[in-house]
Amino acid sequence: MVGPHDLVERVMLMGHAAAPLPCRLVAAAYRDEQEAADKVTRLGAGVDACLFASPVPYDLARRSGVLTMPATYVQLGGAALIAALARAALDERMDPRRVSIDVLSRAEVEEAYNDLSLPSGDVQSRDEPGATGTIAAFHERLARQGSTSGALTCLPAVADRLQTAGVPVVRIRPTSAAVRTALHTAALLGAHHRLEESQLTVVLVEVPTLREPVRRAAPRYWRDELRLSLHRLLVQEANRINASVTAVDDHSYMVTATRGSVAAATEGFRVLPFAARVRDELGLAVEVGVGMGRTTHDAESHARAALARTQAGKQAQGFAVDREGRALIPAPRMPPQGTGPLKPKGVEVLARLAAKLEGGDTVVDAEGAGKMLGVTPRTARRLLRTLVDEGLAWPLPPNRTPQPGRPRQLYRLIVEKLGTR
């Protein structure tokens, strides 16, 4: 519950019994509506839905981009506005037919006045969002000009400012029925969100380097090492999101998880899962497809459809497919660095090294590469790192020896890339 202290306390006292489903209420009280986005950020992913005190904090949080869960707000029109007008009628200083009202739309204002058979021609309304000072100035200016007899406001901070300025003011407070209705809606939104987040999700990861046939004689062990290194890395990443990894064949893997865990790992399905770390640590490009479904078979089928879109390189289609078979994101394909055209410098260095390799061995270190290129080991080390960045080599685990000093770093040259140029 995100709102001013008095309303949050009121909702907490009502308790979860007002909601249609068992739930736990979390208080997030603020002093000013501008704090709403920060309160939502502090709540993090531990809540299933947010309930705001009015449209103002809801709109502020939505505009700031912090709402990653379903959200709603307490309605302040209808009965709440009529109750405020009744209180204004009891104030000798105020005439309900000549007041200023904020936050609520003109349609809501006119509907309430029609229900009370009161004219609304002299009622001034403002539904545009704005800072507390701006909205308070709106009310105060009209009152000083004699256009209104007082103000009706939905914002506690505005009410405090107007009282200090000597402007008659009545705060529009939500009725108990409106609060119960909002709690009911929020609970249902949260339950639906939790069901959505627990959907079965399958992530298929394919490695083009392992799928492509070897174009040149090379030891078999490097492919086995690559598979083991990649499998170990995927297991580490899967453990972070409580998922499991299964090798499908010699060039692809299947990760089984939930929609919520995958969404967290992909910034809401905006970036490819696992691709960045695989590229950074192994110097490999991977192709990824994400699918959701009611059964494992459906989820895998949708993942394969998403993978086909990724491999086709259609920018207008997404790498994630929901359980209805629709692309989840319209244009999310973000290929890892190194999958585009290869830089001439890196290709040239790789070609020069490949020409000097003997016996089909594609593993080198900085000292050996320096001798083959005619440069110092320091320069060779920099060139080898460039090859890794461009996806033309990948670093092997350091070769530890009993001798003191830094372990010798080995690199596996992906000479198969030369055959695709």
Protein Blocks (a to p, Z undefined) as FASTA:
>chain_A
ZZdfklmmmmmmnommlpmbdcdddddddfbfklmmmmmmmnmmmbfbdcdfbfklmmmm
mmnopacbdcddddfehjlmmmmmmmmmmpmkbcfklccdehiafklmmmmmmmnopafk
lpccdfbdcdfklmmmmmmmmmmnopagbdcdfbfklmmmmmmnopacddddddfklmmm
mmmmmmmmmmmmmmmmmpccddddddfklmpccfbdcdfklmmmmmmmmmmmmmmmmmmn
opacddfblmbccddddfklmmmmnnoolacehklmmmmmnopacdddddddfbfklmmm
mmmmmmmmmmnopakbcfbdcfkopafbfblcccdehiaccdfklmmmmmmmmmmpghhi
abdcfklmmmmnopafklmmmmmmmmmmnopaccddddddfbecjddddddddfklmmmZ
Z
